[in-house]
Amino acid sequence: MTFRIPHPLALAIPMVLLGSGAAQAFQPVNEYASHGVRVCNGNRCTGGDLQTAGNMATNSKNYSEWAAASLADGKLHALADTTNDPDLPSYCTVLTCNWWGSAEAEVWDTIELSTKNHAAGEVVNYSFSMDGTKTRGKWAWGNGTYATARYYLGTSKSGFSGPLGVDLGRNNIVNGSFTVPADGVLTLYYLADIYVYAESGSVADYSNTMRFDWDLPDDVQVTSASGVFLAGTVPEPGNAALVAAGFGLLAWLARRRQGRHASA
């Protein structure tokens, strides 16, 4: 059993964690794999090396989790929602138990850029944007939520294991640019990861998206190890049903939150 001391005023009370397993956090991807997608709910993950899309949803009385990602549309989604009206074991209460959920989505790819007409100094502007909300729960100690993103776009493959990180608020955006040489090929390594955690009635809702965009000049052509990088928005056939289930979960959560506000 895992214990946590939630607050200085409760130093004598062990806080029992009730969730879907040990929380995931960013783990360096396999730098020998050219591309991949990984999504997790709690300690359960799917996808991995050489995947191009992934989706996972978990729904229970106390918490709901959703993570989804696609190299084709450049989007990552993560949601952890916990109820203010939990179903707890007989041995604890809302003051001694801590129910929680977490979700993580991660993508990486190897990209090659070149100029069609050998024009010098073609500049590509890009951005990572993250949009979401964190809501503290009725029974949470402290903030009750945590959300972070990690990202990398550069010429060193070591960036797969050491990306930059940012603690997420409502709106976060990171901008950058690079120049495509007139001759030869520019190889870039791309990684994006989003992780959210919520406990004791709190909600970390980044289901709207973490998104990667770039402004690609007409003269620049792109190939990628995945073959689908920013090529479209259609998920792999095996993920279509899971995508529908994920958005069905969001609709259910919206109804639950309406009921929560009505009874408050």
Secondary structure, 3 states (H helix, E strand, C coil): CCEECCCHHHCCCCEEEECCCCCCCCCCCCCCCCCEEEEEECCEEEEEECCCEEEEEEECCCEEEEEEEECCCCEEEEEEEECCCCCCCCCCCCCCEEEEEEEEEEEEEEEEEEECCCCCCEEEEEEEEEEEEEECCCCCCCCCEEEEEEEEEECCHHHHCCCEEEECCCEEEEEEEEEECCCCCEEEEEEEEEEEEEECCCEEEEEEEEEEEEECCCCEEEEECCCCCCCCCCCCHHHHHHHHHHHHHHHHHHHHHHHHHHHC
